Amino acid sequence: MIDPKQIAAHAALAAGEAAKKRKEPFVVWGKEELETMPPFPELGDYCPKGWKKVDELFCDAVNLDDRGSLSPAGLKLKIEEYLEKNDGIYGFAVGDIGQFQLYVHVYKQINKRPKEGGA
């Protein structure tokens, strides 16, 4: 069993690495991509500029389907729900990772405000 302190330390390390490399969430543009998605980037608790974290999805990482978490098929259905909202661009990334589950963070792209004076 992984200690919660180890999970938090790993998430902090991932967040620092993501910030340094300026990683961003993976954007799913259409349902057809759900079958061939690459692994989501690991961002830990890092929230990239231009994005706002709007949800966390508790997911099964090893296909046990019996621990109250979303299965891979359930995760795809949740992503489809975000696609169907059609109210912005959503991205997905791995937050915390445990031994059998993980959190997928859902981000929404936010509009960047132009600087005053048109610059």
C-alpha positions, -999 to 999 in steps of 0.1 A, spaced: 0 0 0 13 35 -9 15 59 20 -6 91 15 26 111 22 43 94 -7 13 102 -30 15 139 -20 52 140 -25 49 124 -59 22 149 -69 44 178 -57 73 165 -77 51 161 -108 37 196 -104 72 211 -102 83 192 -133 51 201 -152 56 238 -144 92 237 -154 83 221 -188 52 242 -192 30 211 -197 -7 215 -205 -36 192 -202 -45 169 -231 -74 182 -252 -98 157 -267 -113 173 -297 -138 146 -307 -152 112 -297 -131 94 -323 -100 103 -303 -112 85 -273 -101 52 -288 -65 62 -295 -58 88 -267 -22 89 -255 -17 87 -217 -26 120 -201 2 143 -190 9 142 -153 5 176 -138 1 169 -101 -16 200 -86 -1 223 -112 -26 244 -131 -11 259 -163 -17 295 -172 -48 299 -193 -66 269 -177 -89 265 -147 -93 231 -129 -131 224 -129 -133 188 -117 -115 157 -104 -125 122 -116 -116 93 -93 -105 65 -117 -95 29 -115 -59 25 -127 -58 -13 -129 -92 -24 -141 -105 -37 -108 -139 -19 -112 -149 -27 -76 -135 2 -56 -160 30 -63 -139 45 -91 -145 51 -127 -134 23 -150 -116 32 -183 -150 29 -201 -166 51 -174 -138 77 -179 -145 78 -216 -182 84 -209 -173 113 -186 -150 128 -213 -178 125 -238 -201 145 -214 -175 173 -214 -174 172 -252 -212 174 -254 -213 205 -232 -199 224 -261 -192 254 -238 -155 256 -241 -123 237 -245 -116 210 -219 -83 193 -211 -74 163 -190 -44 154 -169 -33 131 -142 -33 146 -107 -26 122 -78 -16 86 -84 -21 58 -59 -15 21 -61 -48 12 -77 -65 45 -85 -57 79 -98 -74 113 -101 -79 127 -136 -81 165 -133 -105 182 -157 -94 217 -169 -113 243 -188 -95 268 -210 -101 303 -199 -100 334 -221 -69 354 -218 -77 391 -213 -58 415 -235 -34 438 -216 -46 474 -211 -36 498 -238 -38 471 -265 -3 458 -258 
